[in-house]
Amino acid sequence: MAKQPRILVGQVAAITGGARGIGKATAQAFVREGMKVAIGDLDLAAAQATADELGGGTVAFELNVTDRESFERFAAAAEDALGPLDVLVNNAGIMQLGPFADEDDATARRMVDINVHGVLHGMKIALDRFRPRNRGHLVNVASSAGKAGYPGGATYSGTKHFVVGVSEAVRGELRDTAIEVSCVMPVVVRTELATGLGEARGVKSIRPEDVAAEIVSALKVPRFDVFVPRSVGPINQVAGILPRSGREFVARALKADQILSNIDTSARREYELRAARSEPGLEPGAEPKGLTESTGS
C-alpha cells in the first residue's frame, strides 16, 4: 500500500542560499504548498527581493553559512517570524572549477567552508530544534558529483561526497526517531553556478524547478536518495556494481568525465568572480586564469 503523502500546509521551512537558483525555486514551490518560508542569503538585498516576489509571508534574512553565529541568528529569526522550524534545506553552495594542481588554497578553503561547514552548521542547528520535538526534516542539497569524482571539479566533488556521507551517517543516528533526512543529488542544473557547462550523453541538464519539485515530493513521502532526474538513480545503482574500469569506461562513453573540465570559461567568468568573493571571512584567492577583472590598462 502506498504511503499517504504528508500535508505540508503550515509547515515552517528555512532555505539557505534562497535568493536565486535552486533555493529560490524551492522557496516558490514551498509557498505554493502553503508552507511558511524563510530564506537566508549572503546577499540580503537579493533575498529580500525574492521574498517580496514570492509573497505568501516569505521572510528574508542575511546569512553567512560559514559563520555558526550567523546561522544561529538566521534560525532564531526564522522561528521568531514564522514559528518552530519543521524543515531546513541546506542549499547554499559554490562551484569553482579548474585543474586541481592549479587551484589556490583560498579557493579550496572557500568551497570547503561553504559546501561542508555550511551544511554541518545547518544540520546541527536544525537538530537542536528538531530533537526536543522529535520531528523535522533535514534536506541537504548535494550533487551527482557526490557519487563520482569529476575531473576539473576535484574539490567541489570532494565537498559533495562529504555531504552525501554525512547525510547517510546522520540518517543512521536518527533511525529510531521521527526526524527525516534527505540527500538531493541533481545532475547539471540550469542556474548561474552551471554556466558554461556541457551535458553528458543521454542526461540532459534540468531546471531548478525540477529539483524543487523533487524536494517537495521527498517531504510528502520521505526518502533519503533524491536523484534528479529520477532516472539517474538506476544509473548509479548499475555503476555501483561495476568494477572501477567499467565505471570509468561508462563515464567516458557518456562524456560525463568532461562535464566540469570541458567548459566555456568566458561564459563562467562572472559567476567565478562572484564565487571568489562569497566567503567574507577569506581574502579572495588568485583569480582563475582568464577570469581576472580588467583594470582598464
C-alpha positions as CSV (number, residue, x, y, z in Angstrom):
1,M,0.0,0.0,0.0
2,A,1.4,3.4,-1.0
3,K,2.2,5.8,1.8
4,Q,-0.2,8.6,2.4
5,P,1.5,11.9,1.4
6,R,2.1,14.3,4.3
7,I,0.3,17.6,4.3
8,L,2.8,20.5,4.1
9,V,0.4,23.3,4.7
10,G,1.5,25.5,7.6
11,Q,4.9,23.9,8.0
12,V,7.9,26.2,8.6
13,A,10.9,25.9,6.3
14,A,14.2,27.7,6.2
15,I,16.3,27.6,3.0
16,T,19.9,28.7,2.7
17,G,21.1,30.3,-0.5
18,G,17.5,31.1,-1.1
19,A,17.9,34.3,-3.2
20,R,18.4,32.6,-6.5
21,G,18.7,29.3,-8.4
22,I,17.6,26.1,-6.7
23,G,16.9,27.9,-3.4
24,K,14.6,30.4,-4.9
25,A,12.7,27.7,-6.9
26,T,12.4,25.6,-3.8
27,A,11.0,28.6,-1.8
28,Q,8.5,29.2,-4.6
29,A,7.4,25.5,-4.5
30,F,7.0,25.6,-0.8
31,V,4.9,28.7,-0.9
32,R,2.6,27.0,-3.4
33,E,2.2,24.2,-0.9
34,G,1.1,26.6,1.8
35,M,4.3,26.4,3.8
36,K,5.8,29.4,5.6
37,V,9.3,30.1,4.3
38,A,12.4,31.9,5.5
39,I,15.2,32.4,3.0
40,G,18.7,33.2,4.1
41,D,21.4,34.5,1.8
42,L,24.7,36.4,1.9
43,D,23.1,38.9,-0.5
44,L,20.4,40.3,1.7
45,A,19.1,42.7,-1.0
46,A,18.6,39.8,-3.4
47,A,17.0,37.7,-0.7
48,Q,14.6,40.4,0.2
49,A,13.7,41.0,-3.4
50,T,13.0,37.2,-3.8
51,A,10.8,37.2,-0.6
52,D,8.8,40.2,-1.9
53,E,8.4,38.5,-5.3
54,L,7.2,35.2,-3.8
55,G,4.8,36.7,-1.3
56,G,2.9,34.3,1.0
57,G,4.5,35.8,4.1
58,T,8.0,34.8,2.9
59,V,10.7,36.4,5.0
60,A,14.4,37.0,4.2
61,F,17.4,37.4,6.4
62,E,21.1,37.8,5.9
63,L,23.1,34.6,6.3
64,N,26.7,33.6,6.1
65,V,26.6,29.8,6.4
66,T,30.3,29.6,7.2
67,D,29.7,31.6,10.4
68,R,28.0,29.5,13.1
69,E,26.7,32.6,14.9
70,S,25.2,34.0,11.7
71,F,23.4,30.7,11.1
72,E,22.1,30.7,14.7
73,R,20.8,34.2,14.2
74,F,19.1,33.1,10.9
75,A,17.4,30.1,12.5
76,A,16.2,32.2,15.5
77,A,14.9,35.0,13.3
78,A,13.0,32.5,11.1
79,E,11.4,30.9,14.2
80,D,10.6,34.3,15.7
81,A,8.9,35.3,12.5
82,L,7.2,32.1,11.5
83,G,7.1,29.6,14.3
84,P,9.0,26.4,15.2
85,L,11.2,25.1,12.3
86,D,9.9,21.9,10.5
87,V,12.2,21.8,7.5
88,L,15.8,23.0,6.8
89,V,17.1,23.0,3.2
90,N,20.9,23.2,3.2
91,N,21.2,24.6,-0.3
92,A,23.9,27.2,-0.2
93,G,27.0,26.2,-2.2
94,I,29.6,27.3,-4.7
95,M,31.4,25.5,-7.5
96,Q,34.8,26.9,-8.7
97,L,36.3,24.9,-11.5
98,G,39.8,24.3,-12.9
99,P,42.6,21.7,-12.8
100,F,43.3,20.6,-9.2
101,A,47.0,21.3,-9.4
102,D,46.3,25.0,-10.4
103,E,43.8,25.6,-7.6
104,D,44.9,28.0,-4.9
105,D,44.4,27.3,-1.2
106,A,41.9,30.1,-0.7
107,T,39.6,28.7,-3.4
108,A,39.7,25.3,-1.9
109,R,39.1,26.6,1.6
110,R,36.2,28.7,0.4
111,M,34.5,25.7,-1.2
112,V,35.0,23.5,1.9
113,D,33.8,26.3,4.3
114,I,30.6,26.9,2.3
115,N,29.8,23.4,1.0
116,V,30.9,21.4,4.0
117,H,31.0,23.6,7.2
118,G,27.9,25.4,6.0
119,V,26.0,22.2,5.8
120,L,27.3,21.0,9.2
121,H,26.3,24.2,10.9
122,G,22.8,23.9,9.4
123,M,22.4,20.3,10.4
124,K,23.5,20.8,14.0
125,I,21.4,24.0,14.5
126,A,18.3,22.3,13.0
127,L,18.7,19.2,15.1
128,D,18.9,21.3,18.2
129,R,15.4,22.4,17.4
130,F,14.1,19.1,15.9
131,R,15.2,16.7,18.7
132,P,13.2,18.1,21.6
133,R,10.0,17.8,19.5
134,N,11.1,14.5,17.8
135,R,10.2,15.8,14.4
136,G,11.6,17.7,11.5
137,H,13.2,17.1,8.1
138,L,16.8,17.9,7.0
139,V,17.2,18.3,3.3
140,N,20.9,18.5,2.1
141,V,21.4,19.6,-1.5
142,A,24.5,17.6,-2.7
143,S,25.0,16.8,-6.4
144,S,25.5,13.9,-8.8
145,A,29.2,14.8,-8.2
146,G,28.7,13.4,-4.7
147,K,28.6,9.9,-6.2
148,A,31.6,10.2,-8.6
149,G,34.7,12.3,-9.0
150,Y,34.6,14.7,-12.0
151,P,37.8,16.0,-13.5
152,G,38.0,19.8,-13.4
153,G,36.0,19.9,-10.2
154,A,38.0,17.8,-7.8
155,T,37.5,19.9,-4.6
156,Y,33.8,20.5,-5.5
157,S,33.3,16.8,-6.0
158,G,35.0,16.1,-2.7
159,T,32.7,18.5,-0.8
160,K,29.6,16.9,-2.3
161,H,30.9,13.4,-1.4
162,F,31.1,14.7,2.1
163,V,27.5,15.9,2.1
164,V,26.3,12.5,0.9
165,G,28.4,10.7,3.5
166,V,27.5,12.9,6.5
167,S,23.8,12.7,5.5
168,E,23.9,8.9,5.4
169,A,25.6,8.8,8.8
170,V,23.3,11.2,10.5
171,R,20.3,9.4,9.0
172,G,21.6,6.2,10.7
173,E,21.9,8.0,14.0
174,L,18.3,9.2,13.7
175,R,16.9,5.9,12.7
176,D,14.8,5.5,15.9
177,T,13.4,9.0,15.8
178,A,10.7,10.7,13.7
179,I,13.3,13.1,12.2
180,E,13.9,12.6,8.4
181,V,17.0,13.2,6.3
182,S,17.0,13.6,2.5
183,C,20.0,14.0,0.3
184,V,19.3,15.7,-3.1
185,M,21.6,14.7,-6.0
186,P,20.8,16.5,-9.2
187,V,22.7,16.4,-12.5
188,V,23.7,19.8,-14.1
189,V,21.0,22.3,-13.2
190,R,20.5,25.4,-15.4
191,T,21.5,28.0,-12.8
192,E,24.3,30.6,-12.7
193,L,26.5,28.0,-10.9
194,A,26.4,25.8,-14.0
195,T,27.0,28.5,-16.6
196,G,29.3,27.3,-19.3
197,L,29.0,23.6,-18.6
198,G,28.1,20.9,-21.2
199,E,25.9,17.9,-20.9
200,A,26.6,14.1,-20.6
201,R,25.2,11.9,-23.4
202,G,21.7,10.9,-22.6
203,V,21.5,13.0,-19.5
204,K,20.1,16.4,-20.2
205,S,20.5,19.4,-17.8
206,I,17.5,20.2,-15.7
207,R,15.7,23.3,-14.4
208,P,15.9,24.4,-10.7
209,E,12.1,23.9,-10.7
210,D,12.7,20.2,-11.3
211,V,14.9,20.0,-8.2
212,A,12.3,21.9,-6.2
213,A,9.6,19.5,-7.2
214,E,11.6,16.5,-6.1
215,I,12.3,18.2,-2.7
216,V,8.6,18.7,-2.2
217,S,8.0,15.1,-3.1
218,A,10.6,13.9,-0.6
219,L,8.9,16.0,2.1
220,K,5.5,14.5,1.3
221,V,6.7,10.9,1.1
222,P,10.1,10.9,2.9
223,R,13.0,9.2,1.1
224,F,16.8,9.6,1.5
225,D,18.1,9.3,-2.0
226,V,16.6,12.2,-4.1
227,F,18.1,11.8,-7.6
228,V,17.1,14.5,-10.1
229,P,16.0,13.3,-12.6
230,R,14.9,10.0,-11.0
231,S,16.4,8.1,-14.0
232,V,19.9,8.9,-12.6
233,G,19.2,6.6,-9.6
234,P,19.2,3.3,-11.6
235,I,22.3,4.5,-13.5
236,N,24.1,4.9,-10.2
237,Q,22.9,1.5,-9.0
238,V,24.3,-0.2,-12.1
239,A,27.5,1.8,-11.9
240,G,27.9,0.8,-8.3
241,I,28.3,-2.9,-9.1
242,L,30.7,-2.4,-12.0
243,P,34.5,-2.6,-11.4
244,R,36.3,0.7,-11.5
245,S,37.5,0.2,-15.1
246,G,33.9,-0.4,-16.1
247,R,32.6,2.7,-14.3
248,E,35.4,4.8,-15.9
249,F,34.5,3.4,-19.3
250,V,30.9,4.3,-18.9
251,A,31.8,7.8,-17.8
252,R,34.0,8.3,-20.9
253,A,31.3,6.8,-23.2
254,L,28.7,9.3,-21.8
255,K,31.3,12.1,-21.8
256,A,30.5,12.6,-18.1
257,D,34.2,13.0,-17.4
258,Q,34.2,16.2,-19.5
259,I,31.3,18.0,-17.8
260,L,33.4,20.0,-15.4
261,S,36.6,20.1,-17.4
262,N,35.5,21.0,-21.0
263,I,33.8,24.3,-20.1
264,D,33.3,27.7,-21.5
265,T,35.5,29.8,-19.2
266,S,34.4,33.1,-20.7
267,A,30.8,32.3,-20.0
268,R,31.6,31.3,-16.4
269,R,33.7,34.5,-15.8
270,E,31.1,36.5,-13.9
271,Y,30.0,33.6,-11.7
272,E,33.6,32.6,-10.8
273,L,34.4,36.1,-9.8
274,R,31.3,36.3,-7.6
275,A,32.0,32.9,-6.0
276,A,35.6,34.1,-5.3
277,R,34.1,36.7,-3.0
278,S,31.3,34.6,-1.4
279,E,33.1,34.0,1.9
280,P,33.6,37.2,3.8
281,G,36.0,35.6,6.2
282,L,38.5,34.9,3.5
283,E,40.6,37.2,1.3
284,P,39.9,36.3,-2.4
285,G,42.5,33.9,-3.7
286,A,44.1,34.1,-7.1
287,E,41.5,34.5,-9.8
288,P,41.2,31.6,-12.2
289,K,43.3,32.1,-15.3
290,G,41.4,34.2,-17.8
291,L,38.9,35.4,-15.2
292,T,40.7,38.4,-13.7
293,E,38.7,41.6,-13.8
294,S,40.0,44.2,-16.3
295,T,41.9,47.0,-14.8
296,G,41.4,49.1,-17.9
297,S,45.0,49.2,-18.8
